[in-house]
Amino acid sequence: MTRWIFAATAAAALTLGGCGESPETNTLPSENAAVANDAIDNGMATNVQSAIIEMNDNTRNVVLVRALIDAGLQCQGVTESERVSDRDGLPTWRATCTDGTQHLVSFTADGTAYTVSRN
């Protein structure tokens, strides 16, 4: 019984930990991009970009599907992702959804995802 309560409390804490917005997300996307590009230009570490680049394919596909869903696109899952040429200096992947649609997803230094879709 104690383990179940602890597990439920831990799960709730982790879920609530993801709630809320950081101050950067309260700005316009163009302002976020400017901040991210300044960080890159100044040689600051781009931890989010590095983390995504270093992820295994399955983990990266989960990040990509979340970015696509957050952008309002229909994607039930990403079956394949391929790193393509950087767009505007941002690391970019081509994500293929389970229905065969493809989208480009780029990430800024702060983790903001930009999506491009032909659909």
N, C-alpha and C positions, 0 to 999 in steps of 0.2 A: 504494500500500500504506500509506504514511504517513497519507494523508488518511482512509483507512478506519479505521485504528487510532484516529486523533484523533476521528473522528465517533463511533465506538463508545465511547470513553472519555467524551466529552462527553455522550452519551446516557445512559450509566450514571450519571454524576455528577448529571445532572438528575433521573433516576429516583430515585436514593438521596436526593437533596435533599428530596424530598417525604415521605420516611419519618420515622417518629417522631411524637411528640405534643408539643405545646406544653403548658406547665403548666396552662393554662386548660382544656384538654380532659380533664384528669384529674379534673375536678370534675363535680358533677352538673349537668345542663342548667339546672336552676333557679338554681344558683349562677352559671353562665355568663350567664344572662339578667339576673341582678341586677347583675353586673359591667358588662355591656353597657348596661343602663339607667342605671347610675350615670354611665357615660361620656357618654351622651347628655344626661342631666340637667345635667352639669357643663359642657356645651358643647364637649366634646372632639371632635375630628374623628372621623368614622366612616368611615375609609378604605375598608373592605370594602364597606359599604353604598353609598358613593358610587361605587366602582368598578363594582359590579353595576348600579346605576342608569344609569351612563354607557355601559355595554356596548351594542354593536349586538345586534340580536335573535338572530343565529346564535350569537354567543359566550355570551350570556345563556342560551340554550337548552341549551348544553353544561353550564353551571354548574347549571342546574335539573335536568337528567337525572342529573348526578352526585349532587346532594342527594337525589333520589328513590331512586336505587339504594343510596346509603349508608344510607337509612332502611329499607331492606329491601323496597321496593316494586318491582313489576315494571313496568319502563318501558324499552323498547328505544331510545327517542329522543323528544325533545320536538319536535313539529312546529309548535307555536304557543305563545306566552306573552303574557299580557296583564297589565299592572299593574292591580291592584285596590286598594280602600281598605286602608290600613294596618291591621294587626291588632296590638293592644296597642302601638301606636306603632312597629311594625316594618314596613319596606317589604315588600310582599307581591305575589306574582305568581300568576296561575292558569296552570298548565302543562298542556298537552294532549299526551298521549303518542301514539305512532304507532297504538296500538290504540283510541284515542278516549277513554280514561279521563282525567279531570281531577283535578288535585291543587293545593292551595294551598301555596306555599312562602314562608316569611318568613325574613329574615336579621337577626341581631343585629349590633351594631357590630363584634364580633370575628370575624364570619363564620359563626357557628353557624347552621345552617339548621333550621327547624322546619317540618314538613310536616303537612298535614291532608288526609285522603282519605275519601271516602264509601265506598270499596270495601273 
